[in-house]
Amino acid sequence: MTRTKSTFLALLAVLLSPMAANAGIMTFEDPAITGSLNLSGGLFVEDGGTLDLGGVTAILFDSTGDGGARNTNGTQTLGFGTGTSTVTLTIATGDFDFLSIDMSDLNIGADTTGVTFTGYFSGGGTIVEAIVAGPGYSTFSFAGFTGLSSLDILHTTPDFPGIDNLVWRSVSVPEPGTLALLGIGLLGMGAVRRRKA
């Protein structure tokens, strides 16, 4: 590889690095918690994500799931609401892609619970997807939930949903100065290449 190509690739890597996306996950793990903890209202913050519980009654269950009565996935999990309730996810770095969530029906003796996900695009508009979870934890993946500024998780059934492992990817938007430097670098490399030809 020529020195010019090596320089070009190194410059390109440096300039593109601020545009890289970072993954995050909300696992609700806290080794200090045993039993269950009432988190009604307020905010739950983990790994750069904030889950705004608003006035929702939410319970952080430990791995035994309320003395073994609740169906958990062997780790801590968040259960919320027994009626209409909404929690909102935002990411500290700004826009994000929502990738997946683990969900289960935690209501003792119930079969399924339904939750509607509404993503709000930073440029305006929404995307909506409803899912139904059974008594065992399942992973639900989302397509098209990209470039969101926030995500509402709306529960409307009388059952008790459990959520865990919310996975997102933050979207770093390059600053105009970074794009200008990239453009200048590309033009400069093109000019050097033409001179050699």
C-alpha positions in Angstrom: 0.0 0.0 0.0 1.4 3.4 -0.9 2.1 6.1 1.7 -0.7 8.3 0.2 -3.3 5.5 0.5 -2.2 4.8 4.1 -2.4 8.5 5.0 -5.8 8.7 3.4 -7.2 5.7 5.2 -5.8 6.9 8.5 -7.4 10.4 8.0 -10.7 8.8 7.0 -10.7 6.6 10.1 -10.0 9.6 12.4 -12.7 11.7 10.8 -15.3 9.0 10.8 -14.8 7.9 14.4 -17.1 10.6 15.9 -19.9 9.1 13.7 -19.7 5.7 15.2 -22.7 4.4 17.1 -22.5 3.1 20.6 -24.7 0.3 22.0 -26.4 0.5 25.3 -28.5 -1.9 27.4 -30.8 -1.5 30.4 -30.6 -4.7 32.4 -32.1 -3.4 35.7 -29.3 -5.2 37.6 -28.4 -3.9 41.1 -26.6 -6.4 43.4 -27.6 -4.3 46.4 -31.3 -5.1 45.8 -32.8 -8.3 47.3 -36.5 -9.0 47.3 -38.4 -6.3 45.4 -38.2 -2.6 45.3 -41.0 -0.2 44.6 -39.8 2.4 42.0 -43.1 4.3 41.6 -42.6 7.5 39.7 -39.3 9.2 39.0 -36.5 8.0 36.8 -34.5 4.8 36.3 -31.1 5.5 34.8 -28.7 2.8 33.5 -25.9 2.7 30.8 -26.8 6.2 29.4 -30.5 5.4 29.1 -33.2 7.0 31.2 -36.6 5.3 31.8 -39.1 7.9 33.0 -41.6 6.1 35.1 -43.8 9.2 35.5 -46.6 8.2 37.9 -46.5 4.5 37.0 -46.3 1.9 39.8 -43.2 -0.1 38.9 -41.5 -2.8 40.9 -37.9 -4.0 40.4 -38.0 -7.7 41.1 -34.9 -9.6 42.1 -33.9 -12.9 40.4 -36.3 -14.9 42.6 -39.2 -12.9 41.2 -41.2 -11.9 44.3 -40.4 -15.0 46.3 -40.6 -17.2 43.2 -44.2 -16.4 42.5 -43.4 -14.1 39.6 -42.0 -15.5 36.3 -38.6 -13.9 35.9 -35.7 -14.7 33.7 -33.3 -15.5 36.4 -32.1 -11.9 36.7 -33.6 -8.7 38.0 -36.5 -7.4 35.9 -38.9 -4.4 35.9 -42.6 -5.0 36.2 -45.0 -2.1 35.8 -48.6 -1.2 35.8 -51.8 -3.3 36.0 -53.8 -0.9 33.9 -53.1 1.8 31.4 -49.6 3.1 32.0 -46.7 4.6 30.0 -43.0 4.7 30.6 -40.6 6.7 28.3 -37.1 5.8 27.3 -34.6 8.5 26.3 -30.8 8.3 25.7 -28.4 10.8 27.2 -26.4 11.1 23.9 -29.5 12.1 21.9 -31.0 10.2 19.0 -31.0 6.4 19.1 -32.1 3.2 17.4 -34.3 0.9 19.5 -33.2 -2.7 18.8 -34.9 -5.2 21.1 -36.5 -5.9 24.5 -37.2 -9.0 26.6 -40.7 -9.1 27.9 -43.0 -11.5 29.8 -46.4 -11.5 31.5 -45.7 -11.4 35.3 -49.3 -11.5 36.4 -49.7 -14.7 38.4 -52.1 -17.1 36.6 -52.4 -14.8 33.5 -51.6 -16.0 30.0 -50.5 -12.9 28.0 -49.9 -9.2 28.3 -49.9 -6.6 25.6 -47.7 -3.5 25.2 -47.5 -0.9 22.4 -44.2 0.8 21.5 -44.3 4.2 20.0 -41.1 5.7 18.7 -40.8 9.4 18.1 -38.5 10.4 15.3 -36.2 13.4 15.9 -37.3 14.9 12.6 -41.0 14.4 13.4 -43.4 11.5 13.0 -43.9 8.3 14.8 -43.6 4.5 14.4 -45.8 2.1 16.3 -45.6 -1.6 17.0 -47.7 -3.7 19.4 -46.5 -7.0 20.9 -48.1 -9.6 23.1 -45.9 -11.6 25.5 -46.7 -14.8 27.2 -45.7 -16.1 30.7 -42.1 -16.8 29.6 -39.6 -14.2 28.7 -39.1 -13.7 24.9 -36.9 -11.3 23.0 -38.7 -9.0 20.6 -36.7 -7.2 17.9 -37.7 -4.0 16.2 -37.2 -2.8 12.6 -37.6 0.8 11.6 -37.2 2.2 15.1 -34.2 4.3 14.0 -33.3 7.9 14.7 -35.6 8.2 17.6 -35.6 11.0 20.2 -37.8 9.0 22.6 -39.8 5.8 23.0 -43.0 5.3 24.8 -43.9 1.9 26.2 -47.6 1.8 26.7 -49.3 -0.9 28.7 -53.1 -1.2 28.5 -54.1 -4.7 29.5 -55.0 -5.7 33.1 -52.0 -8.0 33.2 -48.6 -7.2 34.6 -45.8 -6.9 32.1 -42.2 -7.5 32.9 -39.5 -5.9 30.8 -35.7 -6.5 30.7 -32.7 -6.0 28.5 -33.8 -2.9 26.6 -31.2 -2.6 23.9 -30.5 0.5 21.9 -27.8 2.0 19.7 -27.0 5.7 20.1 -26.8 7.6 16.9 -24.0 10.2 16.9 -24.7 13.0 14.5 -21.5 14.5 13.2 -21.0 18.2 13.8 -20.7 20.5 10.7 -17.0 21.1 11.4 -16.3 17.4 11.3 -18.1 17.1 8.0 -16.1 20.1 6.6 -12.8 18.5 7.7 -13.8 15.3 6.0 -14.7 17.1 2.8 -11.4 19.0 2.8 -9.4 15.9 3.4 -11.1 14.0 0.6 -10.6 16.9 -1.8 -6.9 17.1 -0.8 -6.4 13.4 -1.3 -8.1 13.6 -4.7 -5.8 16.5 -5.8 -2.7 14.6 -4.7 -3.9 11.5 -6.7 -4.5 13.6 -9.8 -1.0 15.1 -9.7 0.6 11.7 -9.6 -1.5 10.5 -12.5 
